[in-house]
Amino acid sequence: MTAEITVNLYGGLERYSPEGLRKGNRVPGDQVNTVREVLDYFEIPREEARIILVDGHHASLEDQVNPGKVISIFPLVGGG
Amino acid sequence: MPGWMGKILYIDLSSKEHQILESGEDFYHKFLGGRGLGARLLFKFLETPHTEPLSSRNTLVFSTGPLTATVVPTTGRMTLTTRSPLTGTIFDSNAGGYWGPALKGAGYDALVITGKAETLTRLEINENSIKFVNCPELSGWNNSRTWEHLDQKLPEYQHVYIGPAGENQVYFASVSVGKNRTLGRGGMGAVLGSKNLKAVSLKGSRQPGVADRKRTEKIKEKSLTWLENSPLTASRLEEMGTSMLVNLINEAGVLPTRNFQETQFAGADSISGESLRDRMEASSGSCFNCPIACARQIIGPEGEQAGPEYETIGLLGSNLGISDPELIAKFNQLCNELGLDTISTGSVIACLMELVDRGYFDYQISFASAEGLADLIEDIARRRGLGDRLARGSLRFAREAGHPELAMQVKGLDIPAFDPRGMKGQGLGYITSNRGACHLRANMLNIELLGLPERIDRFTEEGKAALLIQQQDLNAILDSLIVCKFTLFALAEGFYREMLEAVTGVSFPEKEFYAIGERIWNLEKIFNLAVGFQRCDDSLPLRFKVEGGSGPLAGEIVEEEKMLEDYYRIRGWNSSGIPVDETLSRLELREFKHYFLGSDINDS
């Protein structure tokens, strides 16, 4: 079994999940190396992915992603 | 005097007398309106800052700003300023709706109320008259019943009113504004209750003058375009309301869970904005002249009710270990009906749960269980049994139980749903806020988590003081104009100064404009110094300084001393947190120095 990366798509971005899943989308670890490739994998336009967290830490498009990591992607959100 | 009405109505409930006072331009130019004017008028009308918050001599200042009731978007807001029973500090809260424009409609920038009525009373105020109406029959009425009654009896009026929690002087009782807006924090409802004041109803058709109509209209159009072009203010706030934050805050590891013992919650997604949107039928609502329409109405078992806001989901949900959105909606509705601040209600219950969990207090309650919670909330509002003790807030309750460190508060005000260990600037904001732990005094959420306008490292203490001060001063201005903070998601800061100049016709050079915010901040600080607050009160509960949180917050603590040093220095305060003479002179506040002389050594 290939180690996987977990991807959460929040705030409406779940529409880019093939299964329509908000939490727990899986991507085989050998298919993506960077955050940018995760976006491409789900065909999420860059401008829609406004906040990206890798294991809870803000990440940028070129950051590496390794199997076992959890990536959470958000559109522009606000409130408080 | 375009923008302002130039008149202040002063009412003494004890003598049933009133006066109409005029204030000079200088007064308005230095403090604008809303929060700034509220603080200034509180100093003017309160005999001494030491006045007991729930005594008849405490004073309520309702105020509007120079932009209130103009065509500028989101200008339906009003402010209430008083001394808080929960914190003992000066305290202001602002809310949207339609009451603010009605106060100006009646011809006043501010309404000052002091004294105490003999029996439960409501006020009816219009352009020509002020009526004191005894209303003992409304005693104990829930908020929706009171609103329906007032709306039916006086359909042309706008109303603020209190529920049972306010009447019973719960230290964190809220004040309702119109059908579903709220002055939530700090127990202002208790101050109305202590005066036997159930409601204030207003109507009037006057309008503030506008100095430059063409320029104002242009700015209105420009800001509407910006608001419509931002996905947040154009649609997302309307679709999901503030609850859209839950998943982000949880993934970032700053969602309070089980009285802040943890900072991530396994059930977060089930109480998120996305889940609420999917599970509950909802509609949106807006305040006066507002295109954002962030208010969510959901269909509950008893018909339409206000949907839970982000803070409520955090404090009555994850922080109690509760993951059922229907339950949170139910507790939210109960708090709204009784007139309780949902943040402090959740916080005092979480504090009780932890005390019980650790064996420090004997009671049948536990995290993650909703059993008995609805009754307990009702008991708080009615001051029955244990509810009577909880009604004085988490700090007093935890102190009585011998463990003040388990109350998650600063200066008695309960910490909102952003854990400071993963947002150090937010933490400094809680520590230094003049009304206690508050997320609305500065928009560090935007900077530290949302990346607006650009993201900075949320985990570092470095450089946060300067950023925070800038935000605090800006927000003091927004709270005084008064415009909604959500406009900050779409509008550049320069807009606000333009709006003020166009409406009032007064020139506010940039430096002077920002000095207004700083002046207001320092005036509030002087009030707190006068009543005895010291540097040691500018501090977070122990937990945040010695224990890490969950996930990305593992091992993260707040090192507040260094941030505080920076903060005081940049503010122009000495190491005890007291404004030095030069600061007072620069801000034209020297006349207030006698208030805190002798409260500490001023080494300026």
Contacts between the chains, C-beta under 8 A, distances in Angstrom:
chain1	res1	chain2	res2	distance
A	8	B	247	7.5
A	8	B	251	7.0
A	10	B	247	4.6
A	10	B	248	6.9
A	10	B	251	7.9
A	10	B	272	7.7
A	10	B	274	6.6
A	11	B	236	7.6
A	11	B	240	7.7
A	11	B	244	5.9
A	11	B	247	7.3
A	11	B	248	7.8
A	11	B	273	7.7
A	11	B	274	6.8
A	12	B	274	7.8
A	14	B	274	7.6
A	22	B	269	6.6
A	22	B	274	6.2
A	23	B	269	5.7
A	50	B	451	7.2
A	51	B	248	6.5
A	51	B	449	7.7
A	51	B	450	6.7
A	51	B	451	6.3
A	53	B	248	7.9
A	53	B	251	5.2
A	53	B	252	6.2
A	55	B	551	7.1
A	55	B	552	6.5
A	56	B	251	5.8
A	56	B	252	5.6
A	56	B	253	4.6
A	56	B	264	8.0
A	56	B	551	4.7
A	56	B	552	3.1
A	56	B	553	7.8
A	57	B	552	5.5
A	58	B	451	7.5
A	58	B	455	6.2
A	58	B	458	7.6
A	70	B	251	7.9
A	72	B	247	7.4
A	72	B	248	7.7
A	72	B	251	4.2
A	74	B	247	7.4
A	74	B	248	5.3
A	75	B	231	7.1
A	75	B	236	7.4
A	76	B	230	7.8
A	76	B	231	5.5
A	76	B	232	5.4
A	76	B	236	7.1
A	76	B	450	7.7
A	77	B	232	7.4
A	77	B	236	7.0
A	77	B	244	4.9
A	77	B	245	6.0
A	77	B	248	5.7
A	77	B	450	6.8
A	78	B	232	4.8
A	78	B	236	7.6
A	78	B	237	7.0
A	78	B	244	7.7
A	78	B	245	7.5
A	78	B	446	7.2
A	78	B	450	6.0
A	78	B	452	7.5
A	78	B	486	7.3
A	78	B	489	4.9
A	79	B	237	6.7
A	79	B	241	7.0
A	79	B	242	3.1
A	79	B	243	7.4
A	79	B	244	6.0
A	79	B	245	4.9
A	79	B	294	7.6
A	79	B	309	7.8
A	79	B	310	5.2
A	79	B	486	7.9
A	80	B	242	6.2
A	80	B	245	6.8
A	80	B	310	6.4
A	80	B	311	7.7
A	80	B	418	7.8
A	80	B	439	5.8
A	80	B	440	7.5
A	80	B	443	7.9
A	80	B	445	5.2
